[in-house]
Amino acid sequence: MLNASIVIYNHSLKEITPLVKILRESVSISEIFLIDNSPTLTPEFKNLSVTYIFTGKNLGYGAAHNIAIRQTIAQNIPYHLVINPDISFDPSILRKIENYMNQNMDIGHIMPKVFYPNGEIQYLCKLIPTPFDLIFRRFLPTRLTRKKTNKFELRNTGYKKTMEVPYLSGCFMFLRTEALEEVGLFDERFFMYPEDIDLTRRIHRKFRTVFYPEVSIVHNHAQSSYVNFKMLLIHTWNMIKYFNKWGWIFDKERKKINKKTLELLNL
């Protein structure tokens, strides 16, 4: 049994309905929370089979999901799915992930294999990032950063086997609520972008964080910070806050975890 939360901002009913339909078709889903950070309420969302929560302002990604996660914890629901609106999948995969989590009680967070709509793999299994990985490399030519990017995104694994990864994408986070109770929820100081890095890292300290390619989803990923200057500024500012929290150059934990990950994966 699990709850799911979707955070939206100025989305239309047409954009949200397909994902809600998929989630409702899964026998694992108990409650779907639709957290609306838009400035204006959309009454039509109340017609969906969801718990619609209108915040009236843009709280940020993590803070909005935390509203739903707190309710999941209060309800004693064992799992919570944090999911982006632009995701699609076969509803049966949720039961498969749930069964796998039930068989592996030391796993706190799972992410499935993720594809673009054209069938290409999204490389979303990553090491804990350095400032170069998150900020500086985007301003350099790809030919100068390709080797380091391949290592950071663990591309040489082939993404074909189940593996433990310290940084999993926030587009689809299948979370054990027991783990969240122990390590805490999303850090609300981050408005957008590094909240998934931060949470996966904290869960990884106490539980396994796992890439599970036995099931897959499709993510229509827009990478808005690469095409929108305002979003780029938001992205950069939140990354600065992330490194202020964990360390820029001197981050012993990052070095230790990344070294162990590469050794376990024979990279």
C-alpha positions in Angstrom: 0.0 0.0 0.0 1.3 3.4 -0.9 0.3 7.1 -1.3 1.5 9.3 -4.1 2.0 13.0 -4.4 2.2 15.2 -7.5 3.3 18.8 -7.3 2.0 21.2 -10.0 2.5 24.8 -11.0 0.2 26.3 -13.6 -0.6 22.9 -15.1 -3.9 22.2 -16.9 -6.3 19.4 -16.2 -5.4 17.9 -19.5 -1.7 17.6 -18.5 -2.5 16.0 -15.1 -5.3 13.6 -16.0 -3.2 10.8 -17.7 -0.9 10.3 -14.7 -3.8 10.3 -12.2 -5.6 7.7 -14.4 -2.4 5.5 -14.4 -2.0 5.8 -10.6 -5.7 5.0 -10.0 -5.3 1.8 -12.1 -2.7 0.5 -9.7 -4.0 -1.8 -6.9 -1.2 -0.5 -4.7 -2.4 3.1 -4.5 -4.3 4.2 -1.5 -4.4 8.0 -1.9 -3.2 10.5 -4.4 -2.3 14.0 -3.3 -2.3 16.8 -5.9 -0.4 19.7 -4.4 -1.1 22.9 -6.4 1.5 25.6 -6.0 -0.1 27.8 -8.6 -1.2 31.4 -7.8 -4.7 30.7 -8.9 -7.0 27.9 -7.9 -8.3 25.5 -10.6 -11.7 24.2 -9.5 -11.6 21.4 -12.2 -8.9 19.6 -10.2 -11.5 18.8 -7.5 -13.3 16.6 -10.0 -10.3 14.3 -10.2 -10.1 11.3 -7.8 -7.4 12.9 -5.8 -6.9 14.9 -2.6 -6.5 18.3 -4.0 -4.5 20.8 -1.9 -4.2 24.4 -3.1 -1.3 26.2 -1.5 -1.9 29.6 -3.1 1.8 30.3 -3.6 4.8 28.5 -4.9 6.2 26.8 -1.9 8.9 24.9 -3.9 9.1 21.3 -4.9 10.2 19.7 -1.7 8.1 21.8 0.7 4.9 20.9 -1.3 5.6 17.2 -1.4 6.3 17.3 2.4 2.6 18.3 2.9 1.6 15.0 1.5 4.4 12.9 3.0 3.4 14.1 6.5 -0.1 12.8 5.9 1.3 9.5 4.6 3.3 9.1 7.8 0.3 10.0 10.0 -1.8 7.4 8.2 0.9 4.7 8.8 1.1 4.0 5.1 4.4 2.1 4.5 5.4 3.7 1.2 5.1 7.1 -0.5 5.7 7.8 -4.2 7.0 11.3 -5.2 6.3 11.6 -8.9 6.6 14.3 -11.6 3.5 15.2 -13.6 5.3 14.3 -16.9 5.7 10.6 -16.1 3.9 7.6 -17.7 4.2 3.9 -17.0 2.3 0.6 -16.8 0.3 0.6 -13.5 1.5 -2.9 -12.7 5.1 -1.7 -11.9 4.0 -0.2 -8.6 3.0 -3.6 -7.2 6.3 -5.1 -8.5 8.3 -2.3 -6.7 6.3 -2.7 -3.6 6.8 -6.5 -3.5 10.6 -6.0 -4.0 10.7 -3.4 -1.2 8.7 -5.8 1.1 11.4 -8.5 0.4 14.3 -6.1 1.0 13.5 -4.2 4.2 16.9 -2.4 4.1 15.9 -0.4 1.0 14.7 3.1 1.7 14.4 4.4 -1.8 14.0 2.9 -5.3 14.1 4.4 -8.8 13.2 2.3 -11.9 14.8 2.5 -15.3 13.8 5.8 -17.0 13.4 6.4 -20.7 12.8 9.4 -22.9 9.6 9.2 -25.0 11.9 8.3 -28.0 13.2 5.2 -26.2 16.6 6.5 -25.2 17.8 5.9 -21.6 17.9 8.8 -19.2 21.1 8.5 -17.2 19.8 9.4 -13.7 21.9 7.1 -11.5 24.7 9.3 -10.2 27.5 9.8 -7.8 27.2 12.4 -5.1 28.0 15.5 -7.1 31.0 17.9 -6.9 30.6 21.6 -7.8 32.0 20.7 -11.2 29.3 18.1 -11.8 26.4 20.4 -11.0 27.5 23.9 -11.9 30.6 24.4 -13.9 30.3 21.6 -16.5 27.2 23.1 -18.0 29.2 26.1 -19.1 31.9 24.0 -20.9 31.9 22.2 -24.2 30.7 18.6 -24.1 33.9 17.3 -25.6 35.8 18.6 -22.5 33.4 17.1 -20.0 32.3 13.8 -21.6 34.6 11.5 -19.7 33.9 13.0 -16.3 30.1 13.1 -17.0 30.2 9.4 -18.0 31.8 8.6 -14.6 29.4 10.8 -12.7 26.3 9.3 -14.3 27.7 5.7 -14.0 27.2 5.1 -17.7 29.7 2.3 -18.0 27.4 0.1 -15.9 25.1 -0.1 -18.8 22.1 0.5 -16.6 21.2 -3.2 -16.9 21.5 -4.5 -13.4 20.1 -3.6 -10.0 22.6 -1.5 -8.1 23.0 0.7 -5.1 23.4 4.4 -6.1 23.9 7.4 -3.7 22.0 9.9 -5.9 18.7 9.0 -7.7 16.5 11.4 -9.6 13.6 13.1 -8.0 11.3 12.5 -11.0 10.1 9.1 -9.4 11.0 8.5 -5.8 9.5 5.3 -4.3 10.2 5.9 -0.6 9.9 3.9 2.6 8.1 6.1 5.1 10.1 4.4 7.9 13.3 5.8 6.3 11.7 9.3 6.0 10.8 9.2 9.7 14.4 8.4 10.6 16.3 10.8 8.3 13.7 13.6 7.8 11.7 14.8 4.8 12.8 17.1 2.0 15.0 20.0 3.1 12.7 23.0 2.5 15.6 25.4 2.2 15.9 24.1 -1.3 13.3 25.7 -3.5 14.0 23.4 -6.5 16.6 21.0 -8.0 19.0 19.7 -5.3 16.3 18.5 -2.9 16.4 15.0 -4.4 20.2 14.8 -4.1 20.0 15.9 -0.5 17.2 13.4 0.5 18.8 10.4 -1.3 22.1 11.2 0.3 20.5 11.2 3.8 18.6 8.0 3.2 21.7 6.4 1.8 23.4 6.9 5.2 20.9 4.5 6.9 19.3 2.5 4.1 20.0 1.2 0.7 19.1 3.5 -2.3 18.6 1.3 -5.3 18.2 1.5 -9.1 15.8 -1.2 -10.1 15.8 -1.8 -13.9 13.4 -4.7 -13.8 10.6 -2.1 -14.3 10.7 1.1 -16.3 8.9 4.5 -16.8 8.9 7.2 -19.4 9.8 10.7 -18.4 9.2 13.6 -20.8 12.0 15.6 -19.3 12.2 19.2 -20.4 15.5 20.4 -18.7 14.0 23.9 -18.3 17.1 25.3 -16.6 19.0 24.7 -19.9 16.6 26.9 -22.0 15.1 29.4 -19.4 17.5 32.0 -17.9 15.3 32.5 -14.9 15.3 28.8 -14.2 19.0 28.7 -14.6 19.4 31.3 -11.9 17.1 29.4 -9.6 19.0 26.2 -10.3 22.4 27.8 -9.7 21.3 29.6 -6.5 19.9 26.3 -5.0 23.1 24.4 -5.9 25.1 27.1 -4.1 22.9 26.4 -1.0 23.4 22.7 -1.4 27.2 23.0 -1.4 27.0 25.5 1.5 25.3 22.8 3.5 27.4 19.8 2.5 30.8 21.3 1.5 32.3 22.5 -1.7 35.8 21.1 -2.0 36.1 19.4 1.4 33.3 16.8 1.7 34.8 13.7 3.3 31.5 11.8 3.2 31.1 12.4 -0.5 34.6 11.2 -1.2 34.0 8.0 0.9 30.6 7.2 -0.6 31.6 7.8 -4.2 34.8 5.7 -3.8 32.8 2.8 -2.3 30.1 3.0 -5.0 32.7 2.8 -7.8 34.4 -0.1 -6.2 31.1 -2.1 -5.8 30.3 -1.4 -9.4 33.8 -2.3 -10.6 34.3 1.0 -12.2 
